[in-house]
Amino acid sequence: MRILKSRGARMATAAVAATLVVTACGSDRDKGNEGKDGDKDTFVFAGAGDPASLDPALASDGESFRVTRQAFEALLEHEPGGSKLVGGLAEKWSSDPAGKVWTFNLRKGVKFHDGEAFNAAAVCANYDHWFNWTGTYQSSAVSYYWQAIMDGYAKNEDKELKPSNYKSCTAKDDNTAVIEVNKASAQLPGGFSLNALAIHSPKSIKEMEKQEATAKGDAITYPKYSQEAGILAGTGPYKYVKWNKGDKQVEMTRFDDYWGEKAKVKNLVIKTIDTEDGRRQALQAGDIDGYDLVAPADVKTLEDAGYEVPTRDVFNLLYLGMTQSKNKALQKPEVRQAIAHAVDRENLVKTQLPEGGKVATQFMPDTVAGYTDKVKKYEFDTAKAKSLLKGAGEEKLKIDFCYPTEVSRPYMPNPQDIFELVKNDLEKAGITVTPKPMTWAPDYLDATEAGSCSLHLLGWTGDFNDGYNFIGTWFSGKDKQWGFDDKKVFDAVNAGAEEPDSTKRVADYEAANVAIMDYLPGLPLSSSPPGIAFGKNVNPPKVSPLTQENFAEVSFK
């Protein structure tokens, strides 16, 4: 959800556009929307970054998904305001005891934006489309989530790709789709709720398949269709009108044939304002109606002025990454433990995070099944940190520390301020820190993924409520970001990966958390409720811990 994620930190038509009357500035914003607030027909929301793609299957970041989830729907969804799985395009679903055969009873009377009927054949057309991707589409930078959920493809072109876990999709009848996988997976059924696996119109798929993604070195060129509104058709409450890249905004309009409750506001604009101050000032000026990633210091100011600033639940994690292959001192457990004891996480939460932030004791928040109180704790103790460094022969440790610039993330509101706090704590323990600021994309993401930073700050917002979605992302096997190879940790993390029984799987995750924190590959720092704000005249949607707000719920007062 991401919100750009780690694990490579992956982990962005003219005729119809005339229906929207929206500009980016000043009093002109409401032209065409005159009258009392309840009569306004355009809701404008600001995110922190541009989407990468209007096709959710090619996206892996939260800024893209904020846009695509308004137009595309998956088989399963999450309950409004929560993380419990509920029906999406499938009203009901079930699996066989082995967790290999998944049956979806689909909603009837659903239409795509292009007028095509939604049915089981459409579901299978999508899953087979992704399964048969070739060329650059097989790059993890392009199809991250297919690989995260289903591994490889019908014909893997990269020998390092795992064999695909996807076996087949069968339309038993118009309203029953059966998806079979080769082995049980902790990624299911949660993976069926990902917007990256949302369902497209078969008609649009035929047009999409005429275009290719390309790559030159590390530079990816997305297919043209994913960068404009033309042929993409989902089933969501809004449909695309235009991606106006010059104005940094995506324009949508209500889909009047939507199967569920129609969007309350006719037009939706999601635009990019890349600074916290810029977003706040735009809201205060009335240029936008809401924005994400509110600076913690701005929450009370906005609330006192009458703005709506609802609180999301915690469902993310910020961590201090340690790359053992980059700095051999980090290969010593005592050094990693010293760093853990040196950092005052309580102070970080108190001074840098919004109300509701929590100190992290393991690599998942306490809202995720698999969290346990049995992990080893590393309390703030500068004297103990110094003693551990001395015992390891590293009392004069020098280390580089990378941190991102020009970015704000749900788990990391102000990276530079958080970096300075952690840096100062490390220096008090006698560690000499060399700061390495880097632009978030692509420099920082590429550097951390490649293991080029001894220490770094990164995080994760969960996709669904399963522990493997957190710990499996980082510790299921060797990863350059961490630079270590420990079979005990990997085996513990993977113990629940193919366990179909959810109760047993949660117990496996608890044991894995204990093993991870005993080994201490890095330091979990905090979990944070990311701030979101709306205008005084806005009835907000139910806010989501997964940052999956549905703007069709919005209305004006």
LOVEXBA-786387 format. One record per residue (C-alpha): residue number from 1; residue in three letters; y, z, x. Coordinates in Angstrom, 2 decimals. Layout:
REM LOVEXBA-786387
R pos code       y       z       x
R NUM  ALA       Y       Z       X
...
This chain:
REM LOVEXBA-786387
R pos code       y       z       x
R   1  MET    0.00    0.00    0.00
R   2  ARG    1.15   -0.28    1.78
R   3  ILE    4.12   -0.32    2.87
R   4  LEU    3.06   -1.84    6.16
R   5  LYS    0.01   -0.02    7.34
R   6  SER   -1.58    0.83   10.60
R   7  ARG   -5.03   -0.31   11.72
R   8  GLY   -3.05   -3.09   13.16
R   9  ALA   -0.51   -1.57   10.80
R  10  ARG   -1.41   -4.11    8.28
R  11  MET   -2.40   -2.46    8.72
R  12  ALA    6.44  -10.32    2.36
R  13  THR   11.93  -22.98  -10.00
R  14  ALA   15.27  -23.97  -10.22
R  15  ALA   15.06  -24.88  -13.96
R  16  VAL   13.71  -21.50  -14.93
R  17  ALA   16.05  -19.68  -12.55
R  18  ALA   18.90  -20.53  -14.87
R  19  THR   17.55  -17.89  -17.24
R  20  LEU   18.57  -15.21  -14.74
R  21  VAL   22.20  -14.36  -14.21
R  22  VAL   22.15  -12.11  -11.18
R  23  THR   24.27  -11.86   -8.07
R  24  ALA   24.05   -9.48   -5.17
R  25  CYS   27.43   -7.86   -5.33
R  26  GLY   30.08   -5.98   -7.23
R  27  SER   30.98   -6.21  -10.89
R  28  ASP   29.53   -9.72  -11.10
R  29  ARG   26.09   -8.13  -11.22
R  30  ASP   26.29   -7.59  -14.96
R  31  LYS   27.62  -10.98  -15.97
R  32  GLY   25.47  -12.12  -18.84
R  33  ASN   24.52   -8.46  -19.44
R  34  GLU   27.64   -7.35  -21.29
R  35  GLY   27.48   -4.71  -23.97
R  36  LYS   26.08   -1.21  -24.00
R  37  ASP   23.53   -0.33  -21.33
R  38  GLY   20.62   -0.62  -23.74
R  39  ASP   21.44   -4.33  -24.14
R  40  LYS   21.30   -5.14  -20.41
R  41  ASP   18.62   -7.70  -19.72
R  42  THR   18.13   -7.47  -15.93
R  43  PHE   16.72   -4.60  -13.88
R  44  VAL   17.46   -4.80  -10.14
R  45  PHE   15.43   -2.74   -7.69
R  46  ALA   15.89   -2.58   -3.91
R  47  GLY   13.12   -2.19   -1.36
R  48  ALA   13.43   -1.66    2.38
R  49  GLY   11.95   -4.96    3.53
R  50  ASP   11.18   -8.53    2.58
R  51  PRO    7.82   -9.43    1.06
R  52  ALA    5.54  -11.51    3.27
R  53  SER    3.86  -13.48    0.50
R  54  LEU    3.98  -13.98   -3.26
R  55  ASP    0.20  -14.39   -3.21
R  56  PRO   -1.12  -10.82   -3.05
R  57  ALA   -4.37  -11.98   -1.43
R  58  LEU   -2.37  -12.88    1.68
R  59  ALA   -0.43   -9.60    1.78
R  60  SER   -1.12   -6.21    3.33
R  61  ASP    2.21   -4.39    3.01
R  62  GLY    3.85   -2.35    0.31
R  63  GLU    7.00   -4.44    0.09
R  64  SER    4.91   -7.49   -0.84
R  65  PHE    2.74   -5.55   -3.28
R  66  ARG    5.79   -4.04   -5.01
R  67  VAL    6.61   -7.61   -6.03
R  68  THR    3.14   -9.05   -6.62
R  69  ARG    1.81   -6.22   -8.79
R  70  GLN    4.46   -7.03  -11.42
R  71  ALA    2.90  -10.49  -11.83
R  72  PHE   -0.77  -10.04  -10.90
R  73  GLU   -3.44   -7.65  -12.14
R  74  ALA   -6.80   -6.63  -10.70
R  75  LEU  -10.07   -5.82  -12.44
R  76  LEU   -9.31   -2.11  -12.12
R  77  GLU   -6.02   -0.25  -11.89
R  78  HIS   -4.84    3.33  -11.36
R  79  GLU   -3.66    5.52  -14.19
R  80  PRO    0.13    5.48  -14.50
R  81  GLY    1.52    8.13  -12.17
R  82  GLY   -1.87    9.01  -10.64
R  83  SER   -4.75    7.90   -8.45
R  84  LYS   -7.59    7.93  -11.02
R  85  LEU   -9.25    4.54  -11.53
R  86  VAL   -8.86    3.09  -15.02
R  87  GLY   -9.52   -0.26  -16.61
R  88  GLY   -7.34   -3.20  -15.65
R  89  LEU   -8.42   -6.69  -16.59
R  90  ALA  -11.82   -5.07  -17.07
R  91  GLU  -11.88   -2.58  -19.93
R  92  LYS  -15.11   -1.01  -18.64
R  93  TRP  -17.18   -1.23  -15.48
R  94  SER  -20.44    0.14  -14.12
R  95  SER  -22.80   -0.23  -11.19
R  96  ASP  -26.53    0.02  -10.67
R  97  PRO  -27.81    3.22   -8.96
R  98  ALA  -27.90    1.48   -5.58
R  99  GLY  -24.21    0.57   -5.79
R 100  LYS  -24.92   -3.12   -5.23
R 101  VAL  -24.45   -4.67   -8.67
R 102  TRP  -21.10   -4.20  -10.41
R 103  THR  -20.70   -5.23  -14.05
R 104  PHE  -17.24   -5.73  -15.58
R 105  ASN  -16.64   -5.93  -19.32
R 106  LEU  -13.44   -7.93  -19.50
R 107  ARG  -10.49   -7.74  -21.86
R 108  LYS  -10.33  -10.40  -24.53
R 109  GLY   -7.31  -12.47  -25.46
R 110  VAL   -5.72  -12.36  -21.99
R 111  LYS   -3.75  -15.38  -20.80
R 112  PHE   -2.45  -16.47  -17.42
R 113  HIS    1.21  -17.37  -16.97
R 114  ASP    0.28  -21.07  -16.95
R 115  GLY   -1.42  -20.80  -20.35
R 116  GLU   -4.98  -20.80  -19.01
R 117  ALA   -7.43  -18.33  -20.59
R 118  PHE   -8.64  -15.35  -18.57
R 119  ASN  -12.44  -14.96  -18.58
R 120  ALA  -15.42  -14.17  -16.37
R 121  ALA  -15.39  -17.66  -14.85
R 122  ALA  -11.82  -17.01  -13.69
R 123  VAL  -12.91  -13.77  -12.01
R 124  CYS  -15.69  -15.55  -10.14
R 125  ALA  -13.39  -18.42   -9.17
R 126  ASN  -11.16  -15.90   -7.39
R 127  TYR  -13.89  -14.01   -5.56
R 128  ASP  -15.60  -17.23   -4.49
R 129  HIS  -12.24  -18.61   -3.36
R 130  TRP  -11.69  -15.66   -1.01
R 131  PHE  -15.30  -15.64    0.17
R 132  ASN  -15.05  -19.31    1.20
R 133  TRP  -11.82  -19.04    3.17
R 134  THR  -11.87  -20.85    6.52
R 135  GLY   -9.57  -21.36    9.50
R 136  THR   -6.46  -19.21    9.73
R 137  TYR   -7.29  -17.63    6.38
R 138  GLN  -10.01  -15.73    8.24
R 139  SER   -7.42  -14.02   10.45
R 140  SER   -7.08  -10.31    9.70
R 141  ALA   -3.31  -10.80    9.76
R 142  VAL   -3.69  -13.11    6.73
R 143  SER   -6.66  -11.70    4.80
R 144  TYR   -6.66   -8.06    5.91
R 145  TYR   -7.80   -6.61    2.61
R 146  TRP  -10.66   -9.01    1.97
R 147  GLN  -12.05   -7.99    5.34
R 148  ALA  -11.37   -4.31    4.68
R 149  ILE  -13.35   -4.43    1.43
R 150  MET  -15.91   -7.24    1.89
R 151  ASP  -15.95   -7.82    5.69
R 152  GLY  -16.57  -11.49    6.53
R 153  TYR  -16.88  -14.84    4.79
R 154  ALA  -19.45  -17.40    3.73
R 155  LYS  -19.23  -18.89    7.23
R 156  ASN  -17.66  -16.64    9.85
R 157  GLU  -15.75  -18.64   12.43
R 158  ASP  -15.10  -15.59   14.61
R 159  LYS  -18.24  -14.03   16.11
R 160  GLU  -16.62  -10.59   15.98
R 161  LEU  -16.40  -10.69   12.18
R 162  LYS  -19.06   -8.71   10.35
R 163  PRO  -21.37  -10.54    7.93
R 164  SER  -19.81  -10.55    4.49
R 165  ASN  -20.85   -7.81    2.12
R 166  TYR  -19.98  -10.08   -0.81
R 167  LYS  -23.08  -11.74   -2.21
R 168  SER  -22.16  -13.44   -5.48
R 169  CYS  -20.23  -13.41   -8.73
R 170  THR  -21.84  -14.48  -11.99
R 171  ALA  -20.22  -15.10  -15.37
R 172  LYS  -22.86  -13.73  -17.76
R 173  ASP  -20.64  -14.81  -20.64
R 174  ASP  -16.91  -15.25  -21.15
R 175  ASN  -16.29  -11.51  -21.17
R 176  THR  -18.84  -10.22  -18.62
R 177  ALA  -18.57  -10.73  -14.87
R 178  VAL  -21.18   -9.39  -12.45
R 179  ILE  -20.27   -9.01   -8.77
R 180  GLU  -23.11   -8.32   -6.34
R 181  VAL  -22.78   -6.99   -2.79
R 182  ASN  -25.39   -6.74   -0.07
R 183  LYS  -25.10   -3.00    0.45
R 184  ALA  -23.42    0.00   -1.13
R 185  SER  -19.91    0.59    0.15
R 186  ALA  -17.43    3.44    0.04
R 187  GLN  -14.78    0.75   -0.47
R 188  LEU  -16.12    0.17   -3.99
R 189  PRO  -15.17    0.54   -6.77
R 190  GLY  -11.74    1.37   -5.28
R 191  GLY  -11.46   -2.05   -3.69
R 192  PHE  -11.61   -3.71   -7.10
R 193  SER   -8.26   -2.05   -7.87
R 194  LEU   -6.40   -3.59   -4.94
R 195  ASN   -3.59   -5.91   -5.84
R 196  ALA   -4.77   -8.03   -2.89
R 197  LEU   -7.82   -8.78   -5.07
R 198  ALA   -5.80   -9.45   -8.21
R 199  ILE   -6.87  -12.40  -10.34
R 200  HIS   -5.17  -15.81  -10.22
R 201  SER   -5.40  -18.64  -12.71
R 202  PRO   -8.24  -21.04  -11.74
R 203  LYS   -5.76  -23.88  -12.24
R 204  SER   -3.45  -22.41   -9.61
R 205  ILE   -6.39  -21.78   -7.25
R 206  LYS   -7.16  -25.50   -7.27
R 207  GLU   -3.60  -26.21   -6.16
R 208  MET   -3.63  -23.38   -3.59
R 209  GLU   -6.76  -24.76   -1.96
R 210  LYS   -4.88  -27.96   -1.09
R 211  GLN   -2.71  -25.99    1.37
R 212  GLU   -3.54  -24.31    4.66
R 213  ALA   -2.29  -21.30    6.55
R 214  THR   -1.72  -22.10   10.23
R 215  ALA   -1.33  -20.15   13.45
R 216  LYS    0.28  -20.78   16.82
R 217  GLY   -0.57  -17.95   19.15
R 218  ASP    0.17  -14.75   17.26
R 219  ALA    2.62  -16.48   14.92
R 220  ILE    1.26  -17.06   11.41
R 221  THR    2.68  -19.70    9.07
R 222  TYR    1.77  -18.89    5.49
R 223  PRO    0.97  -21.74    3.09
R 224  LYS    3.99  -23.12    1.27
R 225  TYR    2.75  -22.02   -2.16
R 226  SER    2.89  -18.35   -1.10
R 227  GLN    6.56  -18.64   -0.19
R 228  GLU    7.84  -19.97   -3.51
R 229  ALA    7.33  -19.40   -7.21
R 230  GLY    5.89  -22.79   -8.20
R 231  ILE    2.14  -22.73   -8.80
R 232  LEU    1.24  -19.04   -8.71
R 233  ALA    0.05  -17.68  -12.06
R 234  GLY   -1.28  -14.22  -12.80
R 235  THR   -1.68  -12.19  -15.97
R 236  GLY    0.97   -9.51  -15.39
R 237  PRO    3.90   -8.47  -17.61
R 238  TYR    6.33  -10.49  -15.47
R 239  LYS    6.04  -14.03  -14.09
R 240  TYR    7.74  -15.48  -11.05
R 241  VAL   10.96  -17.45  -11.39
R 242  LYS   12.25  -17.85   -7.85
R 243  TRP   12.11  -16.38   -4.36
R 244  ASN   15.71  -16.65   -3.25
R 245  LYS   15.32  -16.01    0.47
R 246  GLY   19.02  -16.52    1.14
R 247  ASP   19.88  -13.63   -1.17
R 248  LYS   16.75  -11.74   -0.09
R 249  GLN   15.45  -11.32   -3.61
R 250  VAL   12.56  -12.30   -5.86
R 251  GLU   13.46  -13.13   -9.45
R 252  MET   11.04  -12.69  -12.35
R 253  THR   11.15  -12.89  -16.11
R 254  ARG    9.14  -11.31  -18.90
R 255  PHE    5.80  -12.93  -19.80
R 256  ASP    5.98  -12.99  -23.58
R 257  ASP    2.26  -13.70  -23.99
R 258  TYR    1.26  -10.61  -22.02
R 259  TRP   -1.89   -8.96  -23.43
R 260  GLY   -0.53   -5.41  -23.27
R 261  GLU    2.80   -3.78  -24.00
R 262  LYS    5.57   -6.26  -23.22
R 263  ALA    8.13   -5.53  -20.52
R 264  LYS   11.07   -3.62  -21.99
R 265  VAL   13.67   -5.43  -19.86
R 266  LYS   13.65   -9.22  -19.91
R 267  ASN   14.45   -9.99  -16.26
R 268  LEU   13.42   -8.28  -13.05
R 269  VAL   14.92   -8.73   -9.59
R 270  ILE   13.47   -7.10   -6.49
R 271  LYS   15.75   -7.44   -3.50
R 272  THR   15.87   -6.25    0.09
R 273  ILE   18.42   -3.78    1.45
R 274  ASP   17.08   -2.65    4.80
R 275  THR   19.04    0.57    5.37
R 276  GLU   18.88    3.90    3.55
R 277  ASP   22.69    4.13    3.34
R 278  GLY   22.94    0.55    2.10
R 279  ARG   20.48    1.18   -0.73
R 280  ARG   22.15    4.41   -1.77
R 281  GLN   25.63    2.86   -1.73
R 282  ALA   24.41   -0.12   -3.76
R 283  LEU   23.04    2.25   -6.43
R 284  GLN   26.23    4.27   -6.50
R 285  ALA   28.29    1.08   -6.80
R 286  GLY   26.16   -0.14   -9.70
R 287  ASP   24.94   -3.20   -7.79
R 288  ILE   21.30   -2.16   -8.25
R 289  ASP   19.46   -0.02  -10.79
R 290  GLY   17.01    1.70   -8.46
R 291  TYR   15.67    1.82   -4.93
R 292  ASP   12.81    3.14   -2.83
R 293  LEU   12.59    5.36    0.25
R 294  VAL   15.49    7.68   -0.51
R 295  ALA   16.65    9.64    2.53
R 296  PRO   15.66   13.30    2.05
R 297  ALA   19.27   14.36    2.64
R 298  ASP   20.42   12.13   -0.25
R 299  VAL   18.12   13.54   -2.93
R 300  LYS   20.25   16.50   -3.99
R 301  THR   23.47   14.48   -3.78
R 302  LEU   22.07   11.87   -6.14
R 303  GLU   20.56   14.43   -8.52
R 304  ASP   23.81   16.38   -8.69
R 305  ALA   25.64   13.15   -9.57
R 306  GLY   23.27   12.50  -12.48
R 307  TYR   20.95    9.90  -10.96
R 308  GLU   17.25    9.93  -11.74
R 309  VAL   15.26   10.97   -8.63
R 310  PRO   11.69   11.61   -9.83
R 311  THR    9.16   13.13   -7.44
R 312  ARG    6.04   11.25   -6.39
R 313  ASP    2.89   13.16   -5.54
R 314  VAL    1.71   13.21   -1.92
R 315  PHE   -0.74   10.48   -0.96
R 316  ASN    0.07    9.53    2.61
R 317  LEU   -0.19   10.69    6.21
R 318  LEU    2.01   10.55    9.32
R 319  TYR    0.31   11.05   12.68
R 320  LEU    1.01   11.18   16.40
R 321  GLY   -1.30    8.59   17.90
R 322  MET   -2.76    9.07   21.37
R 323  THR   -4.15    6.07   23.27
R 324  GLN   -6.63    7.33   25.85
R 325  SER   -7.10    3.95   27.53
R 326  LYS   -3.35    3.75   28.24
R 327  ASN   -3.04    7.19   29.87
R 328  LYS   -6.12    8.72   31.52
R 329  ALA   -4.72   12.24   31.12
R 330  LEU   -5.28   11.86   27.38
R 331  GLN   -9.00   11.50   28.04
R 332  LYS   -9.04   15.23   28.78
R 333  PRO   -9.57   17.27   25.58
R 334  GLU   -7.34   20.03   26.95
R 335  VAL   -4.40   17.63   27.22
R 336  ARG   -4.80   16.42   23.64
R 337  GLN   -5.10   20.03   22.51
R 338  ALA   -1.99   20.96   24.50
R 339  ILE    0.00   18.22   22.78
R 340  ALA   -1.25   19.46   19.41
R 341  HIS   -0.17   23.02   20.12
R 342  ALA    3.20   21.86   21.50
R 343  VAL    4.39   20.19   18.29
R 344  ASP    6.12   22.36   15.68
R 345  ARG    4.93   20.56   12.57
R 346  GLU    6.33   23.21   10.23
R 347  ASN    9.83   22.51   11.56
R 348  LEU    9.27   18.76   11.24
R 349  VAL    8.33   19.09    7.58
R 350  LYS   11.17   21.50    6.86
R 351  THR   13.90   19.44    8.49
R 352  GLN   12.78   15.82    8.09
R 353  LEU   10.83   15.46    4.86
R 354  PRO   11.79   15.71    1.19
R 355  GLU   10.82   18.74   -0.84
R 356  GLY    7.06   18.73   -1.33
R 357  GLY    6.26   17.57    2.21
R 358  LYS    3.28   19.29    3.83
R 359  VAL    1.93   19.95    7.32
R 360  ALA   -1.19   17.85    7.88
R 361  THR   -4.30   19.55    9.23
R 362  GLN   -6.54   16.43    9.21
R 363  PHE   -6.34   12.67    8.83
R 364  MET   -6.04   12.64    5.05
R 365  PRO   -3.78   14.49    2.59
R 366  ASP   -5.13   17.34    0.48
R 367  THR   -4.99   15.10   -2.61
R 368  VAL   -7.91   12.98   -1.34
R 369  ALA  -11.57   13.77   -2.02
R 370  GLY  -13.08   14.79    1.31
R 371  TYR  -10.27   17.06    2.48
R 372  THR  -11.59   20.40    3.78
R 373  ASP  -10.20   23.71    4.98
R 374  LYS  -13.02   24.00    7.54
R 375  VAL  -11.35   21.86   10.21
R 376  LYS  -10.15   23.30   13.49
R 377  LYS   -6.45   24.23   13.31
R 378  TYR   -3.95   23.73   16.13
R 379  GLU   -1.10   26.17   15.56
R 380  PHE    2.30   25.74   17.17
R 381  ASP    2.18   27.64   20.46
R 382  THR    4.24   26.38   23.41
R 383  ALA    2.80   28.96   25.81
R 384  LYS   -0.76   27.92   24.94
R 385  ALA    0.19   24.26   25.41
R 386  LYS    1.49   25.03   28.90
R 387  SER   -1.66   26.99   29.75
R 388  LEU   -3.94   24.16   28.61
R 389  LEU   -1.99   21.62   30.65
R 390  LYS   -2.22   23.82   33.73
R 391  GLY   -5.94   24.34   33.24
R 392  ALA   -6.39   20.58   33.03
R 393  GLY   -4.35   20.02   36.20
R 394  GLU   -1.70   18.19   34.16
R 395  GLU    1.21   20.66   34.21
R 396  LYS    3.46   17.81   35.46
R 397  LEU    2.27   15.31   32.87
R 398  LYS    4.42   12.22   32.41
R 399  ILE    3.85   10.11   29.32
R 400  ASP    5.43    7.18   27.49
R 401  PHE    6.18    7.62   23.79
R 402  CYS    6.81    4.62   21.53
R 403  TYR    8.67    4.89   18.25
R 404  PRO    9.89    2.28   15.73
R 405  THR   13.46    1.30   14.99
R 406  GLU   15.14   -0.48   12.07
R 407  VAL   12.60    0.81    9.58
R 408  SER   11.88    3.54    7.06
R 409  ARG    8.37    4.23    5.79
R 410  PRO    7.15    6.44    2.93
R 411  TYR    5.44    8.79    5.38
R 412  MET    8.25    8.54    7.99
R 413  PRO   11.76    8.59    6.45
R 414  ASN   13.70    8.55    9.74
R 415  PRO   11.50    7.59   12.72
R 416  GLN   14.10    8.28   15.39
R 417  ASP   14.85   11.80   14.17
R 418  ILE   11.12   12.58   13.93
R 419  PHE   10.59   11.14   17.41
R 420  GLU   13.38   13.33   18.84
R 421  LEU   11.86   16.48   17.34
R 422  VAL    8.39   15.75   18.71
R 423  LYS    9.80   14.68   22.08
R 424  ASN   11.80   17.92   22.41
R 425  ASP    8.73   19.99   21.56
R 426  LEU    6.67   18.20   24.21
R 427  GLU    9.38   18.66   26.81
R 428  LYS    9.49   22.40   26.09
R 429  ALA    5.81   22.47   27.06
R 430  GLY    6.64   20.81   30.38
R 431  ILE    5.72   17.21   29.51
R 432  THR    8.07   14.50   30.78
R 433  VAL    8.55   11.93   28.03
R 434  THR    9.67    8.34   28.53
R 435  PRO   11.05    7.01   25.22
R 436  LYS   10.12    3.47   24.23
R 437  PRO   12.00    2.36   21.11
R 438  MET   10.77   -0.90   19.58
R 439  THR   11.69   -3.01   16.59
R 440  TRP    9.14   -2.31   13.84
R 441  ALA    7.96   -5.87   13.30
R 442  PRO    6.50   -7.48   15.23
R 443  ASP    7.08   -5.54   18.47
R 444  TYR    6.05   -2.03   17.47
R 445  LEU    3.17   -3.06   15.25
R 446  ASP    1.78   -5.39   17.91
R 447  ALA    2.18   -2.82   20.70
R 448  THR    0.43   -0.01   18.84
R 449  GLU   -2.36   -2.28   17.66
R 450  ALA   -2.92   -3.47   21.23
R 451  GLY   -3.03    0.09   22.59
R 452  SER    0.10   -0.37   24.69
R 453  CYS    1.63    3.03   23.88
R 454  SER    0.32    6.35   25.21
R 455  LEU    1.90    8.16   22.27
R 456  HIS    3.19    6.63   19.06
R 457  LEU    4.10    7.46   15.46
R 458  LEU    2.31    5.72   12.60
R 459  GLY    0.95    6.46    9.17
R 460  TRP   -0.83    5.30    6.05
R 461  THR   -0.34    5.30    2.30
R 462  GLY   -3.69    5.37    0.52
R 463  ASP   -4.95    2.40   -1.48
R 464  PHE   -7.27    4.48   -3.66
R 465  ASN   -8.74    7.97   -3.76
R 466  ASP  -11.64    7.76   -1.36
R 467  GLY  -11.69    9.49    2.02
R 468  TYR  -13.01    6.43    3.84
R 469  ASN   -9.81    4.61    2.95
R 470  PHE   -8.13    7.01    5.38
R 471  ILE  -10.55    8.06    8.11
R 472  GLY  -12.56    4.84    8.01
R 473  THR   -9.37    2.90    8.65
R 474  TRP   -8.95    4.52   12.06
R 475  PHE  -12.23    6.01   13.24
R 476  SER  -15.16    3.90   12.04
R 477  GLY  -15.54    2.36   15.52
R 478  LYS  -13.72    1.49   18.72
R 479  ASP  -10.08    0.64   18.15
R 480  LYS   -7.49   -0.31   20.79
R 481  GLN   -4.90    1.86   19.06
R 482  TRP   -6.89    4.97   20.01
R 483  GLY   -8.70    3.74   23.11
R 484  PHE  -11.76    5.99   22.94
R 485  ASP  -15.48    5.57   22.34
R 486  ASP  -17.28    8.57   20.88
R 487  LYS  -20.49    7.95   18.96
R 488  LYS  -20.49   11.41   17.39
R 489  VAL  -17.12   10.78   15.75
R 490  PHE  -17.99    7.23   14.66
R 491  ASP  -21.33    8.27   13.21
R 492  ALA  -19.75   11.16   11.30
R 493  VAL  -17.08    8.88    9.83
R 494  ASN  -19.58    6.18    8.85
R 495  ALA  -22.12    8.56    7.33
R 496  GLY  -20.55    8.14    3.90
R 497  ALA  -19.68    4.46    4.22
R 498  GLU  -22.83    3.23    2.47
R 499  GLU  -23.60    6.31    0.34
R 500  PRO  -23.58    5.35   -3.38
R 501  ASP  -23.60    8.97   -4.57
R 502  SER  -19.96   10.10   -4.73
R 503  THR  -20.79   13.82   -4.39
R 504  LYS  -22.81   13.24   -1.23
R 505  ARG  -20.12   10.91    0.08
R 506  VAL  -17.42   13.56   -0.28
R 507  ALA  -19.59   16.03    1.65
R 508  ASP  -19.98   13.41    4.38
R 509  TYR  -16.20   13.02    4.57
R 510  GLU  -15.71   16.76    4.89
R 511  ALA  -18.14   16.83    7.81
R 512  ALA  -16.37   13.83    9.32
R 513  ASN  -13.00   15.59    9.14
R 514  VAL  -14.47   18.53   11.02
R 515  ALA  -15.85   16.21   13.73
R 516  ILE  -12.57   14.31   14.03
R 517  MET  -10.45   17.42   14.43
R 518  ASP  -12.90   18.93   16.92
R 519  TYR  -12.55   15.79   19.04
R 520  LEU   -8.81   15.43   18.27
R 521  PRO   -8.14   11.71   18.88
R 522  GLY   -4.54   12.21   17.75
R 523  LEU   -2.46   14.73   15.85
R 524  PRO   -1.98   14.58   12.06
R 525  LEU    1.63   15.58   11.50
R 526  SER    2.56   15.58    7.83
R 527  SER    2.23   14.20    4.35
R 528  SER    5.31   13.35    2.34
R 529  PRO    6.31   12.50   -1.25
R 530  PRO    8.39    9.32   -0.68
R 531  GLY   11.69    9.38   -2.51
R 532  ILE   12.61    6.91   -5.24
R 533  ALA   15.86    6.80   -7.23
R 534  PHE   17.17    5.18  -10.41
R 535  GLY   20.53    4.72  -12.07
R 536  LYS   21.99    7.22  -14.51
R 537  ASN   21.41    4.70  -17.30
R 538  VAL   17.75    4.01  -16.47
R 539  ASN   14.61    5.36  -18.09
R 540  PRO   12.33    5.21  -15.02
R 541  PRO    8.69    4.15  -14.95
R 542  LYS    6.05    6.72  -14.20
R 543  VAL    6.25    7.11  -10.45
R 544  SER    3.07    6.61   -8.46
R 545  PRO    1.71    8.53   -5.45
R 546  LEU    0.36    5.14   -4.31
R 547  THR    3.87    3.62   -4.72
R 548  GLN    2.47    1.38   -7.48
R 549  GLU    5.29    1.60  -10.01
R 550  ASN    5.08   -0.74  -13.00
R 551  PHE    8.60   -1.97  -13.75
R 552  ALA    7.56   -3.24  -17.17
R 553  GLU    7.89    0.42  -18.24
R 554  VAL   11.60    0.53  -17.34
R 555  SER   14.29    0.54  -20.01
R 556  PHE   18.00    1.21  -20.13
R 557  LYS   19.47    4.17  -21.97
